[in-house]
């Protein structure tokens, strides 16, 4: 279980594989100068609810991994997470979609439904 740390004040535990996918999406948006919100559900041990942070190009982001190996990246999951990040709701965690192929070697992601 890794950690996403925002401006050294906010942190949330995130499974390493998910964290790797979030890092790719977040860093890509920040490199393009794009700001967005990131929302997650808080664990019941911390009172439940949800937290949203505003990610911008000058924010300090840390991705702390528990394991030392780079997880395999699913392009379909990157696509699904990027889709949410580009929405007015902002980035939120969606389940990893199955990789669906179009007959080539390129996976295609199913676009997540609103409210997922």
Secondary structure, 3 states (H helix, E strand, C coil): CEEEEECCCEEEEECHHHHHHHHHHHHHHHHCCCCEEEEEECCHHHCCCEEEEEECCCCCEEEECCCCCCCCCCHHHHHHHHHHHCCCCCEECCCCCCCEECCCCCEECCCCCCCC
